[in-house]
Amino acid sequence: MIPLSTRMRPQHLDEFVGQQHFIYKDSLLYNAIKNRTFDSAIFFGPSGTGKTTLARIVAREMDADFYELNASNTGIKELKEIIEKSKLKFFGLQKQTTYVYVDEVHRWNKLQQDSLLQALEEGVIRFIGSTTENPYFAVNNAILSRVRLIYEFKALDKESLFQILKRAMTEKERGLGNLNLQWEDEALQMLADRSGGDARVALDTLGFIAENLKKPAKVDLKAVGEAMQRQTSFYDKSEDKYNLLSALQKSIRGSDPDAAIHYLARLMQADADILMIGRRLMVIASEDVGLAYPSAISIVTSCVQASQMVGYPEAQIILSEAVLLLASCPKSNSSILAISQAMTDLKQRKIEDVPSHLKDSHYQGAKKRGLGQGYKYPHDYGGYIKQQYLPDDLYRENVTYYHPTQNGKENAFKKFLEVLEKKER
């Protein structure tokens, strides 16, 4: 049987879900496809995020010949044959450009990648390459210089995956609509949440459930949990995970490592996603620890990344280290207070322009406009010289946003700023 993820591939641009940061109605990419002005491109990002799907949609919208290759099992011979066929169409009566899509293009060596160059320069082919690697490291510079458009595909968010799953449940021609299955929204939300941003994983898991449920039946939390071999306690009461995350943060903020570890254990016992816990810990490192221990954000970020690499059960040791560090170190919320007040001022009052001596003067004509004049380069004065940095109105009012605490490392910053303040008198 054809996998559900294959059957449910979007056939048209308006069916495509996700990647809203670069494709949405009337975006440049959307219009380029609709206007048939789309050129070569490289798509990179995690699996199951729509790279191949979008490449096929492009070819269909362009109404052009389309060849799809996988770099892991296709060599120069096959590519040269395609290029020769494309030349006949391009230079012949048809004057037609051919689209060549190469999946996992990073698997081709330099010689294989360079075999595309002449055809790209002549316009014989339009090239779409996809890769899970960073193309700036995995693709030759010669290719990159000829492919102007490089799009980063991101893991699909929960809302996009839920939309995809719901469409699969109701779609009769390609999906599961004819099975007349009932479903719980919470079950589809859990499946979306636990699929790691991968639409292929989400859809094929849903397909597996639908094929093996005893009829009549319902796609519920129990079925999803069984299919993914994951506990479902979070989704019995949707607020539970947020309550536990809140308790974790407040315990860390209150410097209670025992309570913090307790709530971390409850999160992990309920099979909380590593990234969900990690995101909260990285926020805590800046919001609650901040400049009292500036290294906390780097250490916690490393712990989260390491946890993702090793996965459960070992990840619990690394996350425990991050939680204990945050709970046991000095605290300061000066960073969030400073940026919150600055943002409030921008919303609630009219702020004057950047002072002229701070404006960019590195272009022709700037000096004639008086920009940059009078700026004192602090390093020429031993590292510090008194001058105005705030806009005129804020400077006149002696506005301050940052109020350092005496906690931890921040006390040293506080003393340094106090020394500078004395120099100004």
C-alpha positions as CSV (number, residue, x, y, z in Angstrom):
1,M,0.0,0.0,0.0
2,I,1.2,3.5,-0.8
3,P,2.2,5.3,2.4
4,L,-0.2,8.0,3.6
5,S,2.6,10.6,3.5
6,T,3.1,9.9,-0.3
7,R,-0.7,10.0,-1.0
8,M,-1.1,13.3,0.8
9,R,1.7,15.2,-0.9
10,P,0.3,18.6,-1.9
11,Q,-0.3,18.7,-5.6
12,H,-0.6,22.5,-5.9
13,L,1.1,25.5,-4.3
14,D,-2.1,26.5,-2.4
15,E,-2.1,23.1,-0.7
16,F,1.5,23.6,0.6
17,V,1.6,24.0,4.4
18,G,4.5,25.4,6.5
19,Q,7.6,27.4,5.8
20,Q,5.6,30.6,6.1
21,H,8.8,32.6,6.6
22,F,9.5,32.5,2.9
23,I,6.3,31.1,1.1
24,Y,2.9,32.7,1.6
25,K,0.4,34.2,-0.8
26,D,2.1,37.1,-2.7
27,S,5.6,36.4,-1.2
28,L,8.4,36.8,-3.7
29,L,8.8,33.0,-4.0
30,Y,5.1,32.4,-4.4
31,N,4.8,35.0,-7.1
32,A,7.9,33.7,-8.9
33,I,6.3,30.2,-9.1
34,K,2.9,31.6,-10.2
35,N,4.5,33.9,-12.7
36,R,6.8,31.2,-14.0
37,T,9.9,33.2,-13.3
38,F,11.3,30.8,-10.8
39,D,15.0,30.1,-11.3
40,S,17.4,27.6,-9.8
41,A,17.4,27.2,-6.0
42,I,18.7,25.1,-3.1
43,F,16.4,23.9,-0.4
44,F,18.0,22.8,2.9
45,G,16.6,21.7,6.2
46,P,15.4,18.6,8.2
47,S,13.6,15.7,6.6
48,G,9.9,15.8,6.2
49,T,9.6,19.6,5.9
50,G,8.5,19.8,2.3
51,K,11.7,20.2,0.2
52,T,10.8,17.5,-2.3
53,T,7.2,18.4,-2.3
54,L,7.9,22.0,-3.2
55,A,10.3,21.1,-5.9
56,R,7.6,18.9,-7.6
57,I,5.1,21.7,-7.2
58,V,7.5,24.1,-8.9
59,A,8.0,21.8,-11.9
60,R,4.2,21.3,-12.2
61,E,3.5,25.0,-12.1
62,M,6.2,25.7,-14.6
63,D,4.8,23.1,-16.9
64,A,8.3,22.0,-17.7
65,D,10.2,18.7,-18.1
66,F,11.2,17.5,-14.7
67,Y,13.9,15.0,-13.7
68,E,14.2,13.9,-10.1
69,L,17.5,12.3,-9.0
70,N,18.8,11.1,-5.7
71,A,22.5,11.8,-5.3
72,S,23.1,8.7,-3.2
73,N,22.4,6.4,-6.2
74,T,22.9,8.6,-9.3
75,G,26.2,9.5,-10.9
76,I,27.6,11.7,-13.6
77,K,26.6,9.3,-16.4
78,E,22.9,9.7,-15.7
79,L,23.2,13.4,-15.2
80,K,25.1,13.9,-18.5
81,E,22.4,12.0,-20.3
82,I,19.7,14.3,-18.9
83,I,21.8,17.4,-19.8
84,E,22.2,16.2,-23.4
85,K,18.4,15.7,-23.7
86,S,17.8,19.1,-22.2
87,K,20.2,20.8,-24.7
88,L,18.1,19.4,-27.6
89,K,15.0,20.9,-26.2
90,F,16.6,24.2,-25.2
91,F,18.6,24.9,-28.4
92,G,16.0,23.2,-30.7
93,L,12.6,24.4,-31.8
94,Q,11.0,24.0,-28.4
95,K,13.3,26.5,-26.6
96,Q,12.2,24.8,-23.4
97,T,14.2,24.7,-20.1
98,T,14.3,21.5,-18.1
99,Y,14.1,21.4,-14.3
100,V,16.5,18.9,-12.6
101,Y,15.9,18.2,-8.9
102,V,18.7,16.5,-7.0
103,D,17.8,15.2,-3.6
104,E,20.7,14.9,-1.0
105,V,22.9,16.9,-3.3
106,H,25.6,17.1,-0.6
107,R,26.4,13.4,-1.3
108,W,27.8,14.3,-4.7
109,N,31.6,15.0,-4.7
110,K,33.1,18.2,-6.2
111,L,33.5,16.6,-9.6
112,Q,29.9,15.5,-9.7
113,Q,28.6,18.8,-8.6
114,D,30.8,20.7,-11.1
115,S,29.2,18.7,-14.0
116,L,26.2,21.0,-13.6
117,L,28.1,24.2,-14.1
118,Q,28.1,24.6,-17.9
119,A,24.4,23.7,-18.2
120,L,23.5,26.2,-15.5
121,E,25.5,29.0,-17.1
122,E,23.9,28.3,-20.5
123,G,20.4,28.2,-19.0
124,V,19.9,24.7,-20.4
125,I,18.6,23.5,-17.0
126,R,17.1,25.0,-13.9
127,F,18.6,23.2,-10.9
128,I,16.8,22.5,-7.6
129,G,19.0,20.9,-5.0
130,S,17.9,19.7,-1.6
131,T,20.0,18.8,1.4
132,T,19.8,18.2,5.1
133,E,23.3,19.8,5.4
134,N,24.2,23.5,5.4
135,P,24.8,24.2,1.7
136,Y,27.4,26.8,2.5
137,F,29.6,23.9,3.7
138,A,28.2,21.0,1.7
139,V,27.8,22.5,-1.8
140,N,30.6,23.8,-4.0
141,N,31.0,27.6,-4.2
142,A,30.9,27.4,-7.9
143,I,27.3,26.1,-7.7
144,L,26.3,28.5,-5.0
145,S,27.5,31.5,-7.1
146,R,25.2,30.4,-9.9
147,V,22.2,29.6,-7.7
148,R,20.9,32.8,-6.2
149,L,18.1,31.4,-4.1
150,I,18.8,29.4,-1.0
151,Y,15.9,28.6,1.2
152,E,16.1,27.2,4.7
153,F,13.3,24.8,5.5
154,K,12.5,24.6,9.3
155,A,10.9,21.8,11.3
156,L,7.1,22.1,10.9
157,D,5.4,23.7,13.9
158,K,2.6,21.9,15.8
159,E,-0.1,24.0,14.2
160,S,1.0,23.2,10.7
161,L,1.3,19.4,11.4
162,F,-2.2,19.4,13.1
163,Q,-3.6,21.1,9.9
164,I,-1.9,18.4,7.7
165,L,-3.2,15.5,9.9
166,K,-6.7,16.9,10.0
167,R,-6.8,17.2,6.2
168,A,-5.6,13.6,5.9
169,M,-8.5,12.5,8.2
170,T,-11.1,14.3,6.0
171,E,-9.6,14.0,2.5
172,K,-11.6,11.2,0.7
173,E,-9.7,10.9,-2.6
174,R,-6.1,10.6,-1.2
175,G,-6.6,10.4,2.6
176,L,-8.6,8.6,5.2
177,G,-11.9,10.3,4.7
178,N,-13.7,7.2,3.2
179,L,-12.9,5.1,6.3
180,N,-15.3,7.3,8.4
181,L,-13.0,7.2,11.3
182,Q,-13.7,9.3,14.4
183,W,-10.8,11.1,16.1
184,E,-10.0,13.3,19.1
185,D,-8.4,16.6,18.4
186,E,-6.1,16.0,21.4
187,A,-4.8,12.8,19.8
188,L,-3.9,14.6,16.5
189,Q,-2.3,17.4,18.5
190,M,-0.2,14.9,20.4
191,L,0.8,13.2,17.2
192,A,1.8,16.6,15.8
193,D,3.7,17.5,18.9
194,R,5.6,14.2,19.1
195,S,6.6,14.0,15.4
196,G,9.7,16.2,15.7
197,G,8.4,18.7,13.0
198,D,8.4,15.9,10.4
199,A,5.2,15.6,8.3
200,R,6.3,12.2,6.9
201,V,6.6,10.7,10.4
202,A,3.2,12.3,11.5
203,L,1.3,11.1,8.4
204,D,2.8,7.6,8.2
205,T,2.1,7.1,12.0
206,L,-1.5,8.2,11.4
207,G,-1.7,5.8,8.4
208,F,-0.4,2.9,10.6
209,I,-3.0,3.6,13.3
210,A,-5.9,3.9,10.7
211,E,-4.9,0.6,9.0
212,N,-4.8,-1.4,12.3
213,L,-7.6,0.0,14.4
214,K,-10.5,-2.5,14.9
215,K,-13.5,-1.0,13.2
216,P,-15.5,0.9,14.3
217,A,-12.9,2.7,16.3
218,K,-11.5,6.2,17.1
219,V,-8.1,7.7,16.7
220,D,-7.6,8.6,20.4
221,L,-4.8,9.3,22.8
222,K,-4.4,5.6,23.6
223,A,-3.9,4.7,20.0
224,V,-1.4,7.4,19.3
225,G,0.5,6.6,22.5
226,E,0.7,2.9,21.5
227,A,1.8,3.7,18.0
228,M,4.6,6.0,19.1
229,Q,5.4,4.0,22.2
230,R,5.0,7.2,24.3
231,Q,3.1,8.0,27.4
232,T,0.0,10.2,27.1
233,S,-0.4,11.7,30.5
234,F,0.2,15.2,29.4
235,Y,-2.7,15.1,27.0
236,D,-5.2,13.7,29.4
237,K,-5.2,17.3,30.9
238,S,-3.7,19.7,28.4
239,E,-2.7,22.2,31.1
240,D,-0.5,19.7,33.0
241,K,2.7,20.4,31.0
242,Y,2.4,24.1,31.4
243,N,1.8,23.7,35.2
244,L,4.9,21.6,35.5
245,L,7.0,23.9,33.4
246,S,5.8,26.9,35.5
247,A,6.6,25.1,38.7
248,L,10.0,24.2,37.4
249,Q,10.8,27.8,36.5
250,K,9.5,29.2,39.8
251,S,11.5,26.6,41.8
252,I,14.7,27.5,39.9
253,R,13.9,31.2,40.4
254,G,13.5,30.6,44.1
255,S,16.9,28.8,44.2
256,D,15.4,25.5,45.4
257,P,17.3,22.7,43.5
258,D,15.3,19.9,45.2
259,A,12.0,21.2,44.0
260,A,13.4,22.0,40.6
261,I,14.7,18.4,40.1
262,H,11.3,17.1,41.4
263,Y,9.4,18.9,38.6
264,L,12.0,18.0,36.0
265,A,11.6,14.3,37.0
266,R,7.8,14.7,36.6
267,L,8.2,16.3,33.2
268,M,10.4,13.5,32.0
269,Q,8.3,10.8,33.7
270,A,5.4,12.1,31.5
271,D,7.7,11.8,28.5
272,A,8.1,15.5,27.9
273,D,9.9,16.4,24.7
274,I,13.5,17.4,25.3
275,L,13.2,20.5,23.3
276,M,10.1,21.7,25.2
277,I,12.1,21.4,28.5
278,G,15.2,22.9,26.9
279,R,13.5,26.0,25.5
280,R,12.2,26.8,29.0
281,L,15.6,26.3,30.6
282,M,17.3,28.6,28.0
283,V,14.7,31.3,28.8
284,I,15.3,30.8,32.6
285,A,19.0,31.2,32.0
286,S,18.5,34.7,30.7
287,E,15.3,35.8,32.4
288,D,16.1,34.6,36.0
289,V,19.9,34.1,36.2
290,G,21.0,36.6,33.6
291,L,24.1,38.6,34.3
292,A,24.5,37.3,37.8
293,Y,26.1,34.3,36.0
294,P,26.4,35.1,32.3
295,S,27.9,31.7,31.4
296,A,24.6,30.0,32.4
297,I,23.0,30.5,28.9
298,S,26.0,29.0,27.1
299,I,26.2,26.0,29.5
300,V,22.4,25.4,29.4
301,T,22.4,25.7,25.6
302,S,25.1,23.1,25.4
303,C,23.3,20.8,27.7
304,V,20.1,21.1,25.6
305,Q,22.0,20.3,22.4
306,A,23.8,17.4,24.0
307,S,20.5,16.0,25.3
308,Q,19.0,16.1,21.8
309,M,22.0,14.3,20.5
310,V,21.9,11.4,23.0
311,G,18.2,11.3,23.6
312,Y,16.4,9.6,26.5
313,P,17.2,8.0,28.9
314,E,20.8,9.5,29.1
315,A,19.4,13.0,28.3
316,Q,17.9,13.1,31.8
317,I,21.4,13.3,33.3
318,I,22.3,16.3,31.1
319,L,19.1,18.1,31.7
320,S,19.5,17.5,35.5
321,E,22.9,19.1,35.3
322,A,21.4,22.2,33.6
323,V,18.5,22.4,36.2
324,L,20.8,22.1,39.2
325,L,23.1,24.7,37.8
326,L,20.3,27.2,37.3
327,A,18.7,26.6,40.7
328,S,22.0,26.8,42.6
329,C,23.6,29.9,41.0
330,P,23.0,33.6,41.8
331,K,19.9,35.3,40.2
332,S,19.3,38.5,38.4
333,N,16.3,39.7,36.3
334,S,18.0,42.9,35.2
335,S,18.0,41.9,31.6
336,I,14.3,41.3,31.3
337,L,13.5,44.5,33.2
338,A,15.8,46.6,31.0
339,I,14.5,45.4,27.7
340,S,10.8,45.4,28.9
341,Q,11.1,49.1,30.0
342,A,12.9,50.0,26.7
343,M,10.1,48.3,24.7
344,T,7.4,50.0,26.8
345,D,9.0,53.5,26.1
346,L,9.0,52.8,22.4
347,K,5.3,51.8,22.4
348,Q,4.1,54.6,24.7
349,R,6.1,57.7,23.7
350,K,7.6,59.4,20.8
351,I,11.4,59.0,20.9
352,E,13.7,61.4,19.1
353,D,16.1,60.3,16.4
354,V,19.6,58.7,16.8
355,P,22.1,61.5,17.6
356,S,24.0,62.7,14.5
357,H,27.4,61.8,15.8
358,L,26.3,58.1,16.2
359,K,24.9,57.7,12.7
360,D,26.7,55.7,10.0
361,S,29.3,57.8,8.2
362,H,30.9,55.1,6.0
363,Y,29.3,56.1,2.7
364,Q,29.8,58.9,0.2
365,G,27.9,62.1,1.2
366,A,27.5,61.2,4.9
367,K,30.0,63.9,6.0
368,K,28.3,66.6,3.9
369,R,25.2,65.8,5.9
370,G,27.1,66.2,9.2
371,L,26.7,62.5,10.1
372,G,29.3,60.9,12.4
373,Q,31.0,64.2,13.2
374,G,32.0,64.7,16.8
375,Y,32.0,61.0,17.6
376,K,34.8,60.1,20.0
377,Y,36.3,56.6,19.6
378,P,36.5,55.3,23.1
379,H,39.6,53.1,22.4
380,D,41.5,56.3,21.6
381,Y,40.9,57.4,25.2
382,G,41.9,54.3,27.0
383,G,38.6,52.5,26.6
384,Y,36.2,55.1,27.8
385,I,35.2,58.7,27.1
386,K,32.0,60.5,28.2
387,Q,29.7,61.3,25.4
388,Q,26.0,61.2,24.6
389,Y,24.5,57.9,23.3
390,L,20.8,58.1,24.0
391,P,18.4,60.1,21.8
392,D,18.3,63.8,23.0
393,D,15.0,63.6,24.9
394,L,16.0,60.4,26.8
395,Y,19.4,61.9,27.5
396,R,18.0,65.1,28.9
397,E,15.7,63.1,31.2
398,N,18.7,60.9,32.3
399,V,16.7,57.7,31.5
400,T,18.2,54.5,32.7
401,Y,17.0,51.0,31.8
402,Y,19.7,48.8,33.3
403,H,19.8,48.5,37.1
404,P,22.5,45.9,38.0
405,T,22.2,43.9,41.1
406,Q,24.9,42.9,43.5
407,N,24.4,39.2,42.9
408,G,27.1,37.0,41.6
409,K,29.1,38.2,38.6
410,E,26.8,41.1,38.0
411,N,28.3,42.8,41.1
412,A,31.5,43.3,39.1
413,F,29.6,44.9,36.3
414,K,27.9,47.2,38.8
415,K,31.2,48.3,40.3
416,F,32.7,48.9,36.8
417,L,29.8,51.1,35.8
418,E,30.0,53.0,39.1
419,V,33.7,53.7,38.5
420,L,32.8,55.1,35.0
421,E,30.1,57.2,36.6
422,K,32.6,58.8,39.0
423,K,34.8,59.7,36.1
424,E,32.0,61.7,34.5
425,R,31.6,64.0,37.6
